Amino acid sequence: MLRFGERLHNLFGEGEMTLWFHPPCAAYKRPESFLQALAETTVALPERDALERAARNNAAQRRLPRIDGAERASSGQARCRHCREPISKGQWRIRLVFFEEGFFNASGFVHLGCREAYFGTAEVLEPLLYFSRDLSEQDVGELKQALAAAPAAR
């Protein structure tokens, strides 16, 4: 299986460390590094065009790499990082992570309706589905309907 390695300063000692990613994860989460590696590699990469398109899209919108999937809110306590309003229990929300010091750290949620204002684009379905593999077919259908019906953020 192919994987993408990104070398970073070792946070735990001297030298460097390598973080390993599946190619789609790297395209979505580490797009600049992934695009650089694509330009330098001679390895035949399955679905190269789709991965390059995803990486370019995520590199163009600085917040898109924060997407970590979609889920229904388990309580009404979380607030949207964009509008600061509560996300009601059972409502679809977008999970966010920040990449800091070599780790992905949970960083909150965004309403589906706030996605364009927060991410700079309403086109988030592809990374949402990639990072939400545990959703049932019915859940995927409901998420798609919710995205289509979500009002634009203020």
Buried (B, 14 or more C-beta within 10 A) or exposed (E): EEEBEBEEEEEEEEEEBEBEBBBBBBBBBBBEBBBEBBEEEEEEBEEBEEBBEBBBBBBEBEBBBBBBBBBBBEEEEBBBBBBEEBBEEEBBBBBBBBBEEEEBEEBBBBBBBBBBBBBEEBBBBBBBBBBBEEBEEEBBEBBEEBBEEBEEBE
